[in-house]
């Protein structure tokens, strides 16, 4: 019995010793003031505007053979993107050859039709001469026998019919010539359009900068991968795919993704703080400006649905570069005049949360009720007073 009493006394003394050592524990002070409910996300710096460079819609997959270095400055007219032009060059040369052949056929047809009309014209002249000769012979046979006069009349009628046939042949040939030459005209026009289209497609395999700026690569899905990666030489893309940006650096944004569990608390117009991973010091301010209305699969994790969020950055700063990683602190709510303590001061018990409050050089465990939390602190609605000192470590743990 004495041994049991001694053991209990030893444990009690040990417990009291642990609770009466405030100088050995880190502490925090309960403070009253404005409390910010925040949400943190990772994002990427983007330009609010600028020129988007997309692959041309010229059919089939296009292979990239040249890219302007990312982050480098371009001037107006610089070649920033080149697709393999071989197939389009062959098509252009083939169309050029067909156009030349159609033009040659037209010129040949013109020459042939001109020769035909010239021959018909001579034939008409000959038939006119034959008719005139037949008339003259008939006039000379006024006093000839009836047989000779009839023969003369027959010859005249033959000559007149032959002349009329020659004239009708000329008219018919002119119609045929017009139809044939029109067909050649249509062939030339069709081949010219096809050649012009092929030349435009060939020219569009070379993309030049329309204004000065810096080049930023976009991320695209690539065959055999389950996530997006930056565009690179050798990639094959379909037409109309955005590949590069030449951003307007005067207005910058952060683009990030919000999970389904947090989307209800995020709204357009909320203030935010932005920190760059590359420059831990400066804190930029911004405001949420765009929030997706529909969820989409998270890149690399298709089972997770996320919503796109855009934060406009207030400041202009040369340290803000497109593609940089950033941490965004979204201010969801500002609660005025409340008590708050660090999360490290809270200890989860079966009945709820407790803190260890310093009282006369001893720590007293006190149950507390909490309100909103952020990443580092929580609102205390009951159990503590302004100025109380609480331990950041459990004093009952040896």
Phi and psi in degrees as a GROMACS rama.xvg file:
@    title "Ramachandran Plot"
@    xaxis  label "Phi"
@    yaxis  label "Psi"
@TYPE xy
-63.9429  -40.3068  UNK-2
-62.6362  -41.8244  UNK-3
-63.4255  -42.5806  UNK-4
-62.2587  -40.1824  UNK-5
-65.9333  -39.7686  UNK-6
-64.8352  -43.2148  UNK-7
-64.6881  -39.4217  UNK-8
-63.7519  -39.646  UNK-9
-63.6165  -43.8048  UNK-10
-64.3733  -40.1224  UNK-11
-64.0315  -42.8959  UNK-12
-63.6508  -39.8083  UNK-13
-63.6961  -41.7094  UNK-14
-63.476  -44.4916  UNK-15
-65.0509  -36.7216  UNK-16
-64.428  -38.3963  UNK-17
-67.6606  -36.9531  UNK-18
-81.2711  -15.3684  UNK-19
-106.008  33.2845  UNK-20
-125.474  63.0097  UNK-21
-65.8405  -29.0167  UNK-22
-70.3238  -18.3251  UNK-23
-88.2632  -7.73801  UNK-24
-115.501  144.377  UNK-25
-71.4725  144.157  UNK-26
-132.168  169.053  UNK-27
-142.704  157.044  UNK-28
-104.787  134.557  UNK-29
-69.8445  126.125  UNK-30
-121.231  151.785  UNK-31
-111.188  136.563  UNK-32
165.824  -160.96  UNK-33
-76.3251  134.555  UNK-34
-119.154  130.721  UNK-35
-105.62  121.612  UNK-36
-87.791  118.177  UNK-37
-125.595  163.905  UNK-38
-137.204  133.622  UNK-39
-106.214  138.872  UNK-40
-143.676  155.396  UNK-41
-94.3331  145.47  UNK-42
-148.76  -172.672  UNK-43
-132.576  136.411  UNK-44
-71.8994  132.809  UNK-45
-134.909  160.096  UNK-46
-85.4182  142.855  UNK-47
-68.6432  -29.6265  UNK-48
-143.581  -176.586  UNK-49
138.765  -173.16  UNK-50
-97.2218  130.669  UNK-51
-99.2536  127.319  UNK-52
-102.699  117.192  UNK-53
-115.425  158.764  UNK-54
-68.5515  140.548  UNK-55
-69.8345  149.239  UNK-56
-86.9561  82.9504  UNK-57
-126.11  18.2508  UNK-58
88.2894  135.864  UNK-59
75.0141  179.9  UNK-60
-87.8838  140.475  UNK-61
-111.566  132.406  UNK-62
-97.1141  127.775  UNK-63
-80.2629  126.259  UNK-64
-115.892  -11.1575  UNK-65
-153.051  136.16  UNK-66
-134.289  136.752  UNK-67
-66.894  138.378  UNK-68
-56.5956  135.944  UNK-69
-66.1124  138.841  UNK-70
84.6878  -8.68767  UNK-71
-86.5231  149.765  UNK-72
-80.4054  137.63  UNK-73
-115.546  153.107  UNK-74
-107.987  164.622  UNK-75
-55.7746  126.055  UNK-76
93.9683  -3.9509  UNK-77
-69.9027  142.833  UNK-78
-77.4839  109.199  UNK-79
-103.884  -18.3781  UNK-80
-151.755  130.088  UNK-81
-132.614  128.449  UNK-82
-100.604  156.198  UNK-83
-59.1848  116.89  UNK-84
-93.7112  -0.844779  UNK-85
-56.1256  -50.2348  UNK-86
-62.7545  -40.4741  UNK-87
-73.4007  -30.8222  UNK-88
-67.5035  -42.6706  UNK-89
-61.3425  -43.6058  UNK-90
-62.9387  -41.845  UNK-91
-64.0959  -44.2924  UNK-92
-65.9151  -37.6862  UNK-93
-63.8812  -44.1413  UNK-94
-66.6503  -35.2823  UNK-95
-63.949  -41.861  UNK-96
-63.7153  -40.2493  UNK-97
-67.4967  -36.3177  UNK-98
-65.4558  -43.5281  UNK-99
-62.8126  -39.3438  UNK-100
-65.8752  -41.256  UNK-101
-64.003  -39.4521  UNK-102
-66.1822  -39.9517  UNK-103
-65.1995  -41.9858  UNK-104
-62.7254  -37.4543  UNK-105
-64.4417  -46.3427  UNK-106
-63.3253  -40.2412  UNK-107
-65.1005  -42.2811  UNK-108
-64.1591  -39.5258  UNK-109
-59.8833  -44.1318  UNK-110
-64.2256  -43.5536  UNK-111
-64.8499  -42.9632  UNK-112
-67.6265  -34.8014  UNK-113
-63.7806  -41.1521  UNK-114
-66.1321  -40.7243  UNK-115
-62.3007  -45.1104  UNK-116
-64.6181  -36.885  UNK-117
-63.7488  -41.792  UNK-118
-64.6395  -42.0508  UNK-119
-65.4687  -37.9251  UNK-120
-62.3791  -43.1657  UNK-121
-63.7879  -38.7462  UNK-122
-63.0052  -40.3206  UNK-123
-63.3167  -43.3138  UNK-124
-61.12  -40.706  UNK-125
-64.7378  -42.1473  UNK-126
-67.5244  -35.4078  UNK-127
-63.7716  -40.4858  UNK-128
-64.5915  -40.8763  UNK-129
-63.4401  -40.0852  UNK-130
-64.2726  -45.6937  UNK-131
-62.5458  -39.4118  UNK-132
-65.4506  -40.0197  UNK-133
-64.7823  -38.6489  UNK-134
-62.2723  -45.2123  UNK-135
-62.5526  -43.1776  UNK-136
-63.8951  -38.5349  UNK-137
-65.8796  -39.5857  UNK-138
-63.7318  -37.6688  UNK-139
-69.012  -22.877  UNK-140
-95.8909  28.4568  UNK-141
-62.326  -35.1326  UNK-142
-106.515  13.9599  UNK-143
-81.4781  178.013  UNK-144
-67.9821  161.839  UNK-145
-58.7374  -38.7807  UNK-146
-62.8841  -43.9493  UNK-147
-66.7707  -36.8262  UNK-148
-67.4651  -40.0618  UNK-149
-64.117  -40.5558  UNK-150
-62.9495  -40.2636  UNK-151
-64.5026  -39.8507  UNK-152
-64.6229  -41.1285  UNK-153
-62.3088  -44.1011  UNK-154
-62.4393  -38.2828  UNK-155
-65.4568  -45.0438  UNK-156
-62.3554  -39.0211  UNK-157
-61.8532  -42.7254  UNK-158
-64.4703  -40.162  UNK-159
-65.2581  -43.6675  UNK-160
-64.0608  -41.0575  UNK-161
-62.7711  -39.4877  UNK-162
-65.0838  -43.2912  UNK-163
-64.118  -40.3505  UNK-164
-62.417  -39.2934  UNK-165
-64.9229  -40.9887  UNK-166
-66.0188  -41.6815  UNK-167
-64.7952  -37.4262  UNK-168
-62.6906  -39.035  UNK-169
-63.9222  -43.674  UNK-170
-63.2329  -45.6286  UNK-171
-62.7023  -40.1827  UNK-172
-66.2398  -36.6895  UNK-173
-63.0506  -40.6289  UNK-174
-63.5727  -45.7461  UNK-175
-59.6896  -42.0533  UNK-176
-63.3038  -43.1551  UNK-177
-61.8219  -44.7285  UNK-178
-62.8776  -44.7323  UNK-179
-65.6977  -44.5444  UNK-180
-68.1317  -34.2168  UNK-181
-64.1658  -38.008  UNK-182
-62.4745  -41.294  UNK-183
-66.979  -37.848  UNK-184
-59.4965  -45.3068  UNK-185
-62.8944  -39.2533  UNK-186
-63.4057  -42.6656  UNK-187
-63.6703  -44.9227  UNK-188
-63.0868  -42.8184  UNK-189
-63.4979  -45.5288  UNK-190
-69.2419  -32.1153  UNK-191
-66.9657  -42.2428  UNK-192
-62.8101  -41.829  UNK-193
-66.3318  -37.8347  UNK-194
-67.1306  -44.1869  UNK-195
-60.3055  -41.0588  UNK-196
-64.6165  -43.2482  UNK-197
-64.4833  -37.2138  UNK-198
-67.4038  -40.2436  UNK-199
-62.6785  -43.1866  UNK-200
-61.1306  -42.1097  UNK-201
-63.0666  -45.1574  UNK-202
-62.8301  -33.2348  UNK-203
-76.2768  -7.27366  UNK-204
-72.7324  -13.6122  UNK-205
-109.933  122.627  UNK-206
-113.292  125.797  UNK-207
-113.439  151.202  UNK-208
-67.3863  129.485  UNK-209
-87.9941  -10.3095  UNK-210
-161.353  161.031  UNK-211
-69.2193  157.996  UNK-212
159.877  -166.89  UNK-213
-111.774  151.507  UNK-214
-94.9548  131.859  UNK-215
-124.048  128.51  UNK-216
-80.3823  142.17  UNK-217
-93.9141  160.661  UNK-218
-94.0025  139.618  UNK-219
-135.369  158.26  UNK-220
-78.0168  135.945  UNK-221
-121.51  146.301  UNK-222
-56.7301  137.258  UNK-223
84.2322  5.08986  UNK-224
-123.172  157.875  UNK-225
-110.137  14.2386  UNK-226
-150.784  164.229  UNK-227
-79.6356  149.227  UNK-228
-144.742  162.541  UNK-229
-66.0329  145.863  UNK-230
-60.853  145.939  UNK-231
-146.292  160.786  UNK-232
-59.9458  135.397  UNK-233
101.066  -18.2207  UNK-234
-65.5619  145.129  UNK-235
-112.827  127.505  UNK-236
-131.344  157.012  UNK-237
-84.5602  161.094  UNK-238
-64.8803  147.801  UNK-239
82.7473  9.17366  UNK-240
-88.0217  121.243  UNK-241
-63.6471  128.202  UNK-242
-121.097  -38.6305  UNK-243
-133.308  158.88  UNK-244
-129.216  141.435  UNK-245
-114.494  91.9724  UNK-246
-75.6219  155.461  UNK-247
-88.8485  107.302  UNK-248
-77.2707  -1.48261  UNK-249
-75.8047  -18.7654  UNK-250
-140.031  118.332  UNK-251
-112.978  157.835  UNK-252
-137.281  166.915  UNK-253
-118.416  131.973  UNK-254
-113.601  128.524  UNK-255
-142.919  177.318  UNK-256
-120.315  135.848  UNK-257
-112.768  132.039  UNK-258
-72.9218  163.411  UNK-259
-59.8231  -35.0968  UNK-260
-68.7572  -24.0198  UNK-261
-106.077  -8.18516  UNK-262
-65.2589  -29.7162  UNK-263
-66.9517  -22.2007  UNK-264
-94.4253  -10.9069  UNK-265
-97.0821  132.561  UNK-266
-136.796  157.785  UNK-267
-69.2142  137.026  UNK-268
101.279  -4.48525  UNK-269
-76.8739  142.398  UNK-270
-76.3034  157.798  UNK-271
-150.265  153.285  UNK-272
-111.67  137.543  UNK-273
-121.913  130.502  UNK-274
-123.873  136.686  UNK-275
-89.3768  135.619  UNK-276
-65.962  -33.1448  UNK-277
-76.3246  -24.428  UNK-278
-130.773  88.1832  UNK-279
-63.7793  -20.3224  UNK-280
-71.1261  -61.3508  UNK-281
-70.4221  145.311  UNK-282
-119.477  120.156  UNK-283
-99.3426  152.464  UNK-284
-106.694  156.467  UNK-285
-163.922  -176.33  UNK-286
-144.238  140.49  UNK-287
-67.8521  130.187  UNK-288
-122.777  -25.2429  UNK-289
-140.555  137.019  UNK-290
-138.763  123.5  UNK-291
-61.2401  142.217  UNK-292
-90.1822  -14.8256  UNK-293
-126.897  144.762  UNK-294
-80.0975  157.629  UNK-295
-142.14  156.859  UNK-296
-63.4368  139.44  UNK-297
-70.8389  132.673  UNK-298
-55.7595  128.082  UNK-299
84.8591  -10.2296  UNK-300
-143.932  74.8114  UNK-301
-63.046  -16.5675  UNK-302
-79.7092  -12.578  UNK-303
-101.153  128.373  UNK-304
-98.5748  134.735  UNK-305
-134.502  163.474  UNK-306
-120.728  135.17  UNK-307
-75.0259  139.22  UNK-308
-133.383  137.425  UNK-309
-119.478  132.317  UNK-310
-117.87  120.973  UNK-311
-78.4881  129.42  UNK-312
-88.4161  132.691  UNK-313
-71.3781  -41.4144  UNK-314
-85.298  158.222  UNK-315
-107.762  126.581  UNK-316
-151.191  135.438  UNK-317
-65.363  -17.8574  UNK-318
-76.7012  -15.3227  UNK-319
-82.6338  108.287  UNK-320
-121.669  139.955  UNK-321
-57.6991  137.098  UNK-322
95.1135  -10.9855  UNK-323
-72.0471  146.606  UNK-324
-82.3413  143.06  UNK-325
-142.117  152.423  UNK-326
-105.953  130.272  UNK-327
-112.155  127.831  UNK-328
-109.039  105.524  UNK-329
-89.7538  126.415  UNK-330
-86.1306  100.278  UNK-331
-74.4218  -37.158  UNK-332
-158.304  146.891  UNK-333
-117.718  116.257  UNK-334
-104.126  119.169  UNK-335
-83.9163  150.868  UNK-336
51.9403  62.7445  UNK-337
-132.11  160.716  UNK-338
-87.2691  142.423  UNK-339
-144.948  153.282  UNK-340
-139.956  160.794  UNK-341
-65.8414  149.329  UNK-342
-60.9769  -28.6532  UNK-343
-65.1862  -18.6065  UNK-344
-83.9726  -5.65258  UNK-345
-95.6843  137.832  UNK-346
-128.249  125.615  UNK-347
-81.8393  118.628  UNK-348
-112.677  170.464  UNK-349
-61.4041  -34.462  UNK-350
-89.4397  -3.09729  UNK-351
138.222  -157.387  UNK-352
-94.8008  145.332  UNK-353
-131.388  161.46  UNK-354
-131.179  163.637  UNK-355
-108.558  107.984  UNK-356
-94.9606  137.02  UNK-357
-78.2281  121.832  UNK-358
-134.135  111.978  UNK-359
52.4539  52.443  UNK-360
66.0879  14.0492  UNK-361
-128.278  154.893  UNK-362
-99.5625  130.42  UNK-363
-114.786  127.176  UNK-364
-76.7683  125.888  UNK-365
-126.928  130.063  UNK-366
-75.0275  138.715  UNK-367
-129.613  155.329  UNK-368
-111.327  140.666  UNK-369
-115.422  154.909  UNK-370
-110.401  -134.126  UNK-371
-66.9639  155.138  UNK-372
-125.977  157.79  UNK-373
-127.06  -161.24  UNK-374
-70.256  -20.1887  UNK-375
-127.357  -21.1371  UNK-376
-137.41  168.494  UNK-377
-139.792  149.315  UNK-378
-79.7589  135.452  UNK-379
-106.18  118.843  UNK-380
-95.176  -19.7196  UNK-381
-160.285  154.404  UNK-382
107.724  -20.4355  UNK-383
-134.544  163.425  UNK-384
-125  160.096  UNK-385
-58.8479  128.835  UNK-386
95.4248  -10.6883  UNK-387
-59.1729  148.23  UNK-388
-105.383  128.841  UNK-389
-124.874  148.959  UNK-390
-80.3029  145.541  UNK-391
-96.5624  -0.266229  UNK-392
-135.441  154.677  UNK-393
-73.6604  113.973  UNK-394
-72.695  -11.7078  UNK-395
-84.722  -9.323  UNK-396
-91.0731  122.144  UNK-397
